[in-house]
């Protein structure tokens, strides 16, 4: 590897380390509480806070549900809860908005993100199904690209992104073309250490959300 590329990689590795510092504090969290409902809620809240720092000037970041006119005929009890909804209030305001909670009209939604604090095999399987359920809320395949799973920390030795398969700024489009029907997932930590490629994939995802054109239908 040339000196230029070494410097380049070192820079982004340091960037990822700095970005991941708050998430690494999760290791201390279990000294005070191990109830998964509590630890998971913290992970989701921190992810929302971080997304607000990137997209908050343009979009709202909420937890709650995406609502659609057809839900009245398909069954209101089946409307899924979403960990993170990125939405544009200039398109159509949410209802029952209170703090971070909102019921967001489909037309306003720009992205849906589901968060898992850890990534055991069973949790990854649950996450995959949750992502497919959230994708089913959206009207087109191009919209479904903007449903992302985030694993805060796992021990998978073979993640989607690695040194041979680094994410590019447009990785989401490439991933969707090569993996039709398979929801994208990234991770932030590997064994509580920064996963540089996973972190960059997450940041690129948010950048793509910011650049995304609005839907043409509801």
VOMAR-935356 format. One record per residue: z, y negated, x negated of N, C-alpha, C, O in turn; residue in three letters. Coordinates in steps of 0.001 Angstrom, whole numbers, padded with zeros to 6 digits, always signed. Example, Ala and Ser with C-alpha at 12.3 -4.5 7.8 and 13.67 -1.06 7.14 Angstrom:
2
+007800+005690-013190+007800+004500-012300+007800+003300-013200+008465+003319-014236Ala;+007080+002250-012850+007140+001060-013670+007870-000030-012900+008039-001138-013409Ser;
REM end
This chain:
218
+000000+001189-000844+000000+000000+000000+000000-001246-000884+000763-001317-001848Unk;-000851-002233-000567-000931-003443-001370+000327-004278-001187+001087-004099-000235Unk;+000526-005213-002144+001688-006096-002060+001671-006921-000777+002720-007185-000189Unk;+000479-007327-000345+000367-008143+000871+000871-007367+002078+001635-007894+002886Unk;+000441-006107+002199+000868-005304+003338+002341-004944+003244+003016-004821+004267Unk;+002847-004774+002028+004277-004507+001861+005104-005688+002353+006094-005513+003062Unk;+004689-006891+001970+005380-008099+002429+005285-008222+003949+006257-008575+004616Unk;+004102-007925+004484+003881-007986+005931+004824-007031+006658+005496-007421+007612Unk;+004872-005778+006203+005742-004788+006835+007210-005153+006686+007991-004997+007624Unk;+007586-005638+005511+008978-006029+005290+009387-007143+006254+010493-007144+006793Unk;+008475-008082+006455+008772-009201+007355+009059-008703+008767+010056-009090+009377Unk;+008178-007837+009287+008355-007381+010663+009524-006415+010794+010155-006351+011849Unk;+009820-005667+009743+011016-004821+009781+012278-005675+009864+013204-005351+010607Unk;+012313-006767+009099+013458-007679+009165+013535-008363+010529+014620-008553+011079Unk;+012385-008725+011059+012338-009344+012391+012913-008388+013432+013713-008787+014279Unk;+012498-007120+013362+012992-006123+014311+014494-005915+014162+015201-005753+015157Unk;+014982-005918+012927+016418-005762+012705+017197-006897+013367+018216-006665+014017Unk;+016711-008120+013196+017388-009264+013805+017322-009193+015327+018303-009478+016014Unk;+016154-008811+015849+015968-008698+017294+016912-007657+017887+017428-007836+018990Unk;+017136-006571+017151+017882-005429+017680+019392-005541+017520+020125-004717+018068Unk;+019874-006529+016792+021313-006616+016526+022173-006544+017790+023145-005789+017808Unk;+021854-007299+018850+022691-007213+020048+022685-005825+020682+023694-005391+021237Unk;+021544-005123+020599+021475-003787+021179+022304-002796+020378+022869-001858+020940Unk;+022379-003000+019075+023185-002111+018247+024665-002226+018577+025436-001304+018310Unk;+025064-003346+019152+026453-003506+019583+026807-002529+020698+027982-002319+020999Unk;+025784-001932+021310+026038-000910+022332+026899+000217+021796+027638+000851+022549Unk;+026807+000473+020482+027603+001545+019897+029093+001269+020065+029887+002204+020173Unk;+029483-000009+020086+030874-000376+020289+031280-000297+021752+032460-000160+022073Unk;+030299-000384+022629+030576-000419+024063+031353+000814+024502+032257+000725+025333Unk;+030993+001971+023935+031634+003226+024340+033092+003304+023919+033805+004212+024344Unk;+033550+002365+023088+034968+002315+022736+035808+001772+023885+037030+001918+023901Unk;+035130+001138+024850+035835+000523+025965+035499+001166+027306+036327+001168+028217Unk;+034300+001708+027434+033899+002354+028687+032738+003294+028415+031815+002954+027675Unk;+032787+004474+029013+031705+005447+028846+031063+005831+030174+030120+006622+030201Unk;+031558+005284+031259+030955+005521+032564+029503+005054+032519+029234+003886+032235Unk;+028569+005959+032796+027145+005617+032661+026722+004497+033606+025782+003758+033313Unk;+027413+004368+034738+027092+003270+035650+027402+001923+035002+026703+000935+035228Unk;+028471+001900+034185+028865+000661+033515+027981+000396+032303+027470-000710+032130Unk;+027800+001420+031461+026993+001226+030254+025543+000915+030604+024898+000101+029943Unk;+025035+001567+031647+023666+001299+032071+023502-000102+032624+022490-000758+032376Unk;+024507-000571+033385+024444-001918+033953+024416-002971+032851+023718-003979+032960Unk;+025189-002727+031783+025182-003672+030661+023806-003706+029993+023280-004780+029700Unk;+023229-002530+029755+021913-002474+029111+020871-003216+029939+020060-003967+029397Unk;+020894-003004+031258+019938-003679+032133+020146-005188+032113+019182-005951+032049Unk;+021411-005619+032167+021709-007050+032181+021257-007708+030884+020741-008825+030892Unk;+021455-007003+029764+021053-007603+028489+019533-007674+028372+018994-008660+027869Unk;+018849-006645+028830+017382-006669+028807+016869-007834+029650+015964-008553+029225Unk;+017440-008026+030843+017014-009143+031690+017255-010482+030992+016414-011379+031039Unk;+018413-010602+030346+018729-011837+029632+017721-012110+028523+017288-013247+028335Unk;+017350-011067+027792+016402-011223+026698+015015-011600+027228+014331-012443+026649Unk;+014604-010962+028344+013297-011274+028930+013262-012724+029408+012239-013397+029284Unk;+014378-013202+029952+014441-014601+030387+014187-015551+029228+013562-016596+029405Unk;+014668-015191+028040+014470-016066+026885+013003-016148+026490+012587-017108+025842Unk;+012213-015142+026880+010783-015118+026545+009934-015678+027684+009017-016465+027448Unk;+010238-015273+028913+009382-015598+030056+010033-016526+031074+009399-016912+032056Unk;+011289-016886+030846+012044-017607+031864+011533-018992+032203+011832-019502+033284Unk;+010771-019621+031317+010228-020940+031621+009115-020874+032662+008822-021862+033336Unk;+008505-019715+032783+007364-019587+033698+007665-018689+034893+007202-018951+036003Unk;+008441-017632+034667+008704-016651+035711+010198-016529+036000+011034-016980+035217Unk;+010516-015915+037132+011885-015518+037437+012062-014061+037002+011126-013263+037045Unk;+013276-013744+036587+013604-012384+036170+014748-011910+037056+015840-012476+037016Unk;+014503-010881+037850+015496-010438+038827+015673-008930+038794+014898-008207+038168Unk;+016710-008475+039480+016864-007075+039848+016870-007029+041367+017221-008015+042016Unk;+016489-005904+041936+016427-005831+043394+015333-004897+043846+015336-003717+043494Unk;+014387-005414+044629+013322-004559+045145+012061-005373+045384+012102-006582+045612Unk;+010939-004663+045322+009640-005229+045682+009386-004882+047139+009484-003717+047524Unk;+009062-005874+047950+008853-005631+049381+007387-005847+049742+006707-006715+049196Unk;+006919-005008+050700+005520-005032+051129+005465-004908+052642+006382-004361+053255Unk;+004405-005407+053244+004276-005331+054699+004236-003887+055184+004758-003582+056256Unk;+003617-002986+054401+003480-001598+054841+004784-000814+054774+004848+000309+055274Unk;+005830-001381+054164+007103-000665+054104+007679-000422+055491+008425+000537+055688Unk;+007346-001270+056452+007863-001097+057813+007352+000188+058441+008030+000783+059280Unk;+006160+000622+058042+005607+001851+058606+005868+003062+057717+005875+004194+058200Unk;+006083+002831+056415+006295+003945+055488+007763+004339+055363+008080+005401+054827Unk;+008649+003491+055851+010069+003827+055798+010846+002914+054879+010676+002967+053661Unk;+011696+002076+055445+012452+001118+054644+013457+001795+053733+013807+001253+052684Unk;+013929+002980+054121+014937+003661+053311+014373+004114+051968+015130+004367+051031Unk;+013058+004215+051873+012426+004692+050637+012067+003565+049671+011531+003834+048596Unk;+012347+002312+050025+012057+001191+049124+012944+001322+047887+014168+001292+048013Unk;+012358+001468+046690+013169+001729+045493+013794+000469+044898+013246-000629+044998Unk;+014953+000661+044280+015589-000411+043521+014891-000521+042177+014534+000494+041581Unk;+014693-001743+041691+014037-001975+040403+015011-002669+039455+015659-003647+039828Unk;+015111-002159+038230+016031-002745+037255+015647-004176+036902+016491-005072+036890Unk;+014362-004379+036616+013876-005706+036215+012556-005987+036933+011620-005189+036874Unk;+012500-007123+037603+011262-007580+038239+010913-008944+037655+011706-009882+037731Unk;+009732-009045+037078+009227-010336+036603+008317-010873+037700+007351-010214+038086Unk;+008623-012067+038204+007844-012558+039343+007642-014064+039274+008372-014782+038590Unk;+006626-014520+040005+006208-015918+039973+006561-016583+041302+005899-016318+042305Unk;+007587-017440+041339+007990-018060+042596+006963-019044+043146+007031-019417+044317Unk;+006011-019467+042315+004992-020398+042805+003978-019701+043703+003250-020358+044447Unk;+003927-018370+043636+003006-017618+044488+003600-017419+045882+002945-017680+046892Unk;+004848-016955+045921+005540-016717+047184+007016-016550+046848+007349-015750+045973Unk;+007910-017274+047511+009325-017178+047152+009926-015838+047557+009482-015196+048508Unk;+010939-015439+046816+011694-014240+047170+012605-014554+048353+012802-015717+048704Unk;+013153-013520+048957+014141-013693+050017+015436-013011+049599+015442-012126+048744Unk;+016524-013436+050215+017859-012926+049882+018119-013019+048374+018743-012140+047780Unk;+017624-014110+047770+017848-014306+046340+019262-014827+046124+019653-015843+046699Unk;+020017-014133+045300+021398-014513+045030+021734-014107+043602+021817-012916+043304Unk;+021929-015086+042711+022135-014758+041309+020895-014079+040750+019792-014617+040841Unk;+021076-012896+040172+019942-012155+039608+019260-011271+040644+018209-010696+040362Unk;+019839-011150+041839+019283-010249+042855+018230-010963+043690+018362-012147+044001Unk;+017171-010219+044053+016144-010776+044931+015320-009653+045547+015134-008597+044943Unk;+014832-009898+046751+013784-009073+047343+012485-009844+047134+012292-010925+047692Unk;+011604-009274+046326+010436-010013+045839+009168-009536+046542+008858-008346+046493Unk;+008425-010435+047197+007153-010040+047804+006177-009522+046747+006107-010051+045638Unk;+005439-008499+047102+004511-007868+046169+003581-008881+045509+003303-008786+044314Unk;+003101-009845+046285+002117-010791+045760+002662-011601+044590+001891-012086+043761Unk;+003989-011753+044514+004594-012564+043456+004912-011773+042195+005210-012361+041156Unk;+004853-010443+042275+005301-009593+041168+004295-009619+040024+003087-009521+040239Unk;+004816-009754+038800+003974-009701+037615+004243-008468+036765+003347-008003+036061Unk;+005451-007933+036813+005773-006716+036057+007061-006115+036601+007904-006807+037172Unk;+007187-004799+036407+008409-004071+036757+008832-003278+035527+008013-002600+034907Unk;+010103-003364+035179+010621-002671+033996+011841-001855+034395+012759-002364+035039Unk;+011843-000596+034009+012998+000273+034226+013665+000539+032887+012988+000767+031885Unk;+014982+000510+032871+015750+000582+031629+016641+001818+031623+017302+002127+032615Unk;+016649+002515+030498+017591+003612+030269+018316+003327+028958+017686+003047+027938Unk;+019650+003401+028995+020424+003094+027792+020202+004139+026712+020132+003799+025531Unk;+020091+005407+027096+019814+006483+026147+018622+007282+026635+018178+007122+027772Unk;+018107+008144+025767+016879+008850+026107+016957+010344+025894+016147+010909+025159Unk;+017926+010999+026530+017957+012453+026477+016741+012998+027219+016057+012262+027930Unk;+016478+014286+027049+015314+014888+027705+015375+014697+029213+014379+014326+029835Unk;+016540+014950+029803+016666+014824+031257+016504+013369+031694+015909+013094+032736Unk;+017031+012442+030897+016905+011023+031243+015464+010556+031123+015016+009722+031909Unk;+014732+011086+030145+013318+010716+030022+012526+011237+031211+011613+010565+031691Unk;+012867+012423+031686+012182+012973+032855+012460+012128+034095+011559+011859+034889Unk;+013718+011713+034253+014081+010846+035374+013340+009520+035270+012828+009010+036266Unk;+013284+008966+034069+012604+007687+033860+011127+007786+034209+010582+006888+034850Unk;+010472+008866+033795+009048+009038+034097+008804+009027+035596+007864+008388+036068Unk;+009649+009734+036352+009483+009762+037807+009765+008399+038416+009066+007975+039336Unk;+010778+007710+037915+011072+006365+038413+009889+005428+038188+009544+004634+039064Unk;+009277+005522+037025+008138+004660+036725+006958+004966+037639+006274+004051+038096Unk;+006717+006237+037906+005630+006607+038820+005904+006075+040224+004990+005622+040913Unk;+007172+006132+040644+007532+005592+041958+007289+004084+042011+006823+003565+043025Unk;+007604+003380+040920+007370+001934+040889+005884+001623+040814+005423+000645+041401Unk;+005128+002454+040092+003679+002248+040046+003068+002377+041437+002109+001679+041768Unk;+003625+003269+042245+003076+003486+043586+003251+002268+044492+002629+002186+045550Unk;+004098+001322+044077+004255+000090+044843+003055-000831+044694+002822-001699+045536Unk;+002294-000640+043623+001279-001616+043232-000106-001206+043718-000386-000015+043858Unk;-000976-002183+043978-002230-001886+044660-003353-001315+043812-004210-000615+044352Unk;-003390-001579+042499-004527-001140+041689-004059-000521+040381-002908-000694+039980Unk;-004960+000202+039717-004639+000820+038433-004317-000242+037384-003423-000044+036560Unk;-005035-001365+037406-004757-002411+036420-003367-003002+036625-002706-003380+035657Unk;-002919-003086+037871-001560-003562+038134-000525-002577+037614+000534-002974+037128Unk;-000840-001280+037720+000111-000244+037320+000398-000264+035824+001417+000268+035382Unk;-000497-000878+035035-000238-001021+033601+001063-001776+033352+001728-001573+032336Unk;+001415-002649+034290+002541-003547+034072+003841-003001+034650+004695-003752+035121Unk;+003971-001689+034603+005238-001002+034870+005632-000319+033566+004924+000569+033091Unk;+006749-000727+032991+007148-000260+031662+008536+000365+031698+009440-000133+032369Unk;+008689+001463+030966+010003+002046+030743+010534+001625+029384+009798+001637+028397Unk;+011805+001254+029326+012436+000852+028066+013641+001743+027806+014594+001755+028585Unk;+013596+002486+026713+014747+003247+026237+015456+002392+025196+014868+002039+024174Unk;+016706+002062+025450+017427+001233+024491+017675+002004+023203+017547+001448+022112Unk;+018032+003291+023322+018341+004080+022123+018091+005555+022406+018559+006076+023418Unk;+017360+006233+021526+017212+007682+021651+017026+008302+020271+016992+007604+019258Unk;+016906+009635+020254+016786+010344+018974+015491+011132+018876+015386+012051+018064Unk;+014500+010783+019694+013222+011490+019687+012532+011291+018334+012234+010154+017967Unk;+012269+012378+017577+011637+012225+016262+010146+011924+016343+009531+011564+015339Unk;+009553+012070+017541+008116+011842+017685+007844+010873+018839+007331+011289+019878Unk;+008174+009610+018676+007904+008625+019722+006414+008342+019817+005637+008747+018952Unk;+006024+007642+020873+004612+007313+021039+004111+006442+019888+003000+006636+019395Unk;+004937+005479+019463+004551+004594+018366+005218+005053+017079+006410+005358+017060Unk;+004438+005100+016002+004986+005472+014697+004149+004784+013617+003328+003919+013923Unk;+004354+005165+012366+003643+004492+011276+002140+004737+011323+001357+003906+010862Unk;+001735+005882+011882+000305+006171+011986-000301+005578+013258-001519+005434+013364Unk;+000541+005241+014203+000057+004757+015499+000880+003531+015882+001761+003595+016739Unk;+000577+002428+015235+001315+001190+015466+000777+000478+016710-000412+000574+017013Unk;+001642-000231+017424+001157-000980+018587+000389-002220+018159+000747-002876+017181Unk;-000660-002533+018890-001413-003762+018667-001071-004727+019804-000454-004317+020787Unk;-001458-005997+019688-001158-006932+020773-001719-006511+022123-001181-006911+023155Unk;-002793-005709+022146-003355-005244+023415-003123-003745+023622-003940-003066+024243Unk;-001999-003232+023094-001739-001792+023162-001661-001290+024593-001982-000130+024852Unk;-001242-002132+025529-001055-001681+026904-002371-001224+027520-002421-000201+028202Unk;-003430-001982+027277-004745-001604+027791-005231-000321+027131-005747+000569+027808Unk;-005071-000220+025826-005487+000991+025112-004715+002206+025607-005290+003277+025803Unk;-003418+002038+025806-002581+003146+026268-003034+003620+027648-003154+004822+027887Unk;-003284+002677+028551-003678+003036+029911-005006+003778+029935-005188+004699+030732Unk;-005937+003384+029065-007232+004057+029003-007098+005480+028479-007800+006381+028939Unk;-006202+005686+027521-006053+006994+026887-005050+007902+027584-004995+009101+027312Unk;-004254+007326+028487-003211+008109+029162-003183+007793+030650-002170+007317+031163Unk;-004295+008056+031357-004346+007704+032780-003250+008412+033574-003063+009624+033461Unk;-002539+007635+034373-001499+008206+035221-000164+008414+034542+000805+008805+035193Unk;-000093+008159+033233+001160+008349+032495+001785+006987+032222+001216+006196+031469Unk;+002942+006692+032815+003541+005367+032642+003924+005105+031185+004417+006010+030511Unk;+003707+003894+030690+004073+003567+029311+005585+003437+029146+006280+002932+030028Unk;+006074+003899+028009+007497+003819+027674+007614+003397+026216+006844+003858+025374Unk;+008557+002536+025914+008853+002185+024536+010355+002259+024320+011122+002377+025276Unk;+010768+002191+023074+012206+002210+022781+012523+001129+021759+011658+000684+021005Unk;+013780+000721+021754+014210-000355+020871+014981+000149+019662+014903-000443+018586Unk;+015725+001236+019830+016519+001794+018738+016262+003288+018607+016050+003982+019602Unk;+016282+003774+017371+016219+005206+017090+017487+005566+016342+017698+005128+015211Unk;+018335+006372+016981+019646+006691+016392+020407+005418+016011+021017+005326+014945Unk;+020347+004450+016915+021042+003161+016790+020531+002296+015630+021227+001390+015172Unk;+019317+002582+015162+018685+001747+014150+017399+001175+014740+016755+001839+015553Unk;+017010-000033+014355+015843-000670+014959+014575+000177+014822+014260+000675+013741Unk;+013863+000330+015924+012543+000961+015923+011525-000178+015922+011185-000718+016976Unk;+011044-000537+014742+010181-001712+014611+008960-001621+015512+008618-002593+016186Unk;+008298-000472+015536+007090-000326+016350+007408-000421+017835+006667-001049+018592Unk;+008502+000197+018252+008890+000125+019657+009250-001284+020082+008895-001721+021176Unk;+009956-001996+019214+010322-003384+019507+009082-004260+019623+008982-005079+020537Unk;+008135-004092+018701+006918-004899+018761+006105-004569+020011+005497-005460+020604Unk;+006089-003295+020418+005384-002927+021647+006004-003639+022846+005287-004098+023735Unk;+007331-003732+022872+008031-004417+023956+007692-005909+023964+007423-006479+025021Unk;+007705-006532+022802+007383-007959+022709+005928-008209+023106+005636-009167+023822Unk;+005020-007353+022645+003616-007495+023029+003446-007329+024540+002632-008020+025152Unk;+004212-006416+025143+004145-006228+026597+004490-007532+027309+003786-007945+028230Unk;+005569-008178+026884+005968-009436+027513+004900-010505+027317+004649-011307+028216Unk;+004268-010518+026140+003190-011478+025896+002014-011226+026832+001389-012170+027316Unk;+001713-009956+027086+000615-009625+027986+000950-010005+029426+000070-010412+030184Unk;+002225-009872+029803+002651-010325+031127+002423-011832+031259+001938-012307+032286Unk;+002775-012574+030215+002625-014029+030246+001166-014451+030388+000872-015473+031007Unk;+000251-013667+029816-001170-014014+029838-001900-013472+031055-003071-013783+031274Unk;-001221-012676+031829-001878-011963+032918-002319-012894+034041-001597-013817+034418Unk;-003507-012640+034566-004001-013400+035705-003380-012851+036983-003028-011674+037061Unk;-003251-013713+037976-002611-013288+039218-003514-012319+039974-004733-012308+039801Unk;-002880-011509+040816-003619-010552+041633-004456-011293+042673-004179-012436+043034Unk;-005467-010610+043127-006342-011194+044145-005971-010746+045544-006539-011227+046524Unk;-005014-009820+045644-004619-009347+046962-003167-008978+046993-002515-008932+045949Unk;-002636-008709+048187-001226-008393+048357-001032-006927+048649+000100-006476+048823Unk;
REM end
